[in-house]
Amino acid sequence: GIEQQISQYHIASYLGIKPESLSRIKLLTYINK
């Protein structure tokens, strides 16, 4: 939902990366599990 997108954006800005790369990292970790 929108809340997840907002939190994901905050995490990305906190880590200093773009939300797109963050979603890519999440996808990779999901595949590895």
N, C-alpha and C positions, 0 to 999 in steps of 0.2 A: 504494500500500500504506500501511500504518500509518506507516512511516518517513517517507514523503512528507508525510503529514498532520502529523506532529510537526514536521518541518523547516518546513513552511508556517506552522504556528502560531508557531514561534520567530521566523521572518522577520516575521510580522505583529506580534508583540509587540515586536520590535526596532524596527520602523518606526513603532510606535504606532498601528496600525490593526487592525481586526477581521479574522479569517481569512476571513470571508464576503466582505468588500470586497476582500481580497487575491485571492481566487479569481476575483472579478468582474474585477479588473484583469488577471489572467492571461488570462482568457477574451477580454477586449477586445483585448489585445496579440496573442493568437493569431488573432483574426478579422482584425485589421489586416494581419497578415503574409500 
